[in-house]
Amino acid sequence: MAGASKNSRTTVATQKFECPECGGEIVMKTLYENGRLRNVAECSKCKLTKRRPKDFRK
């Protein structure tokens, strides 16, 4: 009997990050600067940017 493939059995979970200062949602953005792609995390309310969402925690 053929079973389901490994990829079809995995579930996709997304995490929601909140800014500790204003409570806004943190979204990942891709910026093109100096010929390179750069991923940054940005708060939607206060526009604070960090390298990754984990850096917002104190």
C-alpha positions as CSV (number, residue, x, y, z in Angstrom):
1,M,0.0,0.0,0.0
2,A,1.2,3.4,-0.8
3,G,1.3,5.8,2.1
4,A,1.1,9.6,2.1
5,S,4.4,11.4,1.4
6,K,6.3,12.9,4.3
7,N,5.6,16.5,3.1
8,S,1.9,16.0,3.0
9,R,1.8,14.9,6.7
10,T,3.5,18.0,8.0
11,T,1.5,20.9,9.3
12,V,2.4,24.5,8.7
13,A,2.5,26.7,11.8
14,T,3.0,30.5,11.6
15,Q,4.0,32.5,14.6
16,K,2.6,35.9,15.4
17,F,5.1,38.3,16.9
18,E,4.0,41.5,18.8
19,C,6.1,44.6,19.5
20,P,6.6,44.9,23.3
21,E,6.6,48.7,23.1
22,C,3.4,49.4,21.2
23,G,1.7,46.0,20.8
24,G,1.7,46.1,17.0
25,E,2.3,43.1,14.7
26,I,5.8,42.5,13.5
27,V,6.1,41.6,9.8
28,M,9.2,40.5,7.8
29,K,10.2,42.6,4.9
30,T,12.8,42.1,2.2
31,L,14.8,45.2,1.2
32,Y,17.2,45.6,-1.7
33,E,20.1,47.7,-0.6
34,N,23.6,48.0,-2.1
35,G,23.0,45.2,-4.6
36,R,21.9,42.8,-1.8
37,L,18.6,41.4,-0.5
38,R,18.2,42.0,3.2
39,N,15.4,40.7,5.4
40,V,14.3,42.9,8.3
41,A,11.5,42.7,10.9
42,E,9.4,45.8,11.1
43,C,6.6,46.8,13.5
44,S,3.5,47.8,11.7
45,K,2.5,50.5,14.2
46,C,5.7,52.2,15.4
47,K,7.9,51.4,12.4
48,L,10.7,50.1,14.6
49,T,13.0,47.8,12.6
50,K,15.3,45.0,13.8
51,R,17.2,42.2,12.1
52,R,14.8,39.5,13.2
53,P,11.6,39.3,15.3
54,K,13.4,37.7,18.2
55,D,15.4,40.8,18.6
56,F,12.3,42.8,19.8
57,R,12.2,40.9,23.0
58,K,13.9,42.4,26.1
